[in-house]
């Protein structure tokens, strides 16, 4: 990773933006879960694109492989932080239920960063 400190910071922020969005709109979770579930992937994609753009501006000349590693790192950060809350924290959820409801969506992150890497070729 060309700039690990920046990658880690942006990875955490990439998790934080959708989490803050979920926290802000959580009141609709009970009344309109379908709408809530539609908003969350949009927030996640928005966040991943913003931080990929910012990382790409700060770290020049990175290649496709680094973009893929960056996306995997951000995915792992998001899952790790989530699991602290959803497995052991206040919102207890089984690992299978977590991945079916939330975790699988994080696969969008390395897909997005790989797309950035492909465009930079």
N, C-alpha and C positions, 0 to 999 in steps of 0.2 A: 504494500500500500504506500503510495507516494507520500501522503500526508495522513498518518494514522490518527493523530489528535483531531484534525478537522473532520475526518471520516467518522470518528466516534461521536463527536459533538453533533454533527449533522444527523447521524443515525438516531441519536437520542431525540433530537428535535423532530425528526421524521416520525417518531413514535408519539411525541408529545402533542403535536397539532391534532391528529385524529382523536387522541384521548381527550383533549380539551373540548373538541367539538362534541364528542359523545357525552361528556359531562354536561355541557351547556344544553344539549337537546334531549337529555335523558328523560325529562318529563313526558315526552311524546312516545317513549319506548312502550309504555303500557297501553296508551290509547291508540297509537298508530304505529305498531311495530314494523309493518311493511315499509312505511315512509322512513322510519329510523334506519332500517336495514339498507335502504336505497341511498341514504345520505352518506353513510359511513365509508363505503368504498370510494365515493367521490372525494371525500376528505382525505383518504389515504393516498389516492392517486395524485391529487393536488399537492399534497405535502411531499411526496416522493419526487415529483417533477421539479418543484421549487428548489429542493435541496440538491438535486442532481445538477440543476442549472448553476446554483451557487458553487457547488464543488467543482464543476467543470470550469468555471471562471477563475477559481483560485488555483487549481492544479492544472497546469498546461501540459499538453502532449501525452496524456494518459491513453493507453491502448484498450482495446476491447476486453482483454482479460482482466484488467484492473476495474473496468466498469462492472463486469460480472461479479468480481470479488466484492466490490463496494455494495452492490445490491444484496449479495448473500450476507454480508456483515450487517447491513441495516435490517434485513429480515430477522437475523438471529437476535439483534438487539431488541427489536419489537416483540418477538416471541418471549425472550427472557424476561423483559420487564412485565409483560402481560401475565406470564405464568406466576410471577410473584404475587400478583393481585388476584388472579382468577383461580389459582390452585390453592394457595395458602391464605390469601387475604380475605377481605370482606365479601367478595363476590364468588364464593366457592363454586367451582365448576369442574367436572371431570375433564381429564386430558382429551378424551375423545370428543366430548361436547364442545370443549374450547376450540379444537381444530375444525370441527364441523361448522361452528357458529362464527368464529373470528379468525383463527390462525391461518386457514387456507387462503384468506384474502391477501395475506402478506406476500404470497407468491407474486403478486403484481409488482413488488418492488424490484427484484432482480430482472424481471421482464422489462421494466421501464429503463433501468440503468443499462441493461444489455442493448436496448434500442439506442440509447445515447452513444454507447460505444460503437455500435455499428455505423451510426451516422458520422462519427469522428474518424472512421477508417479512411 
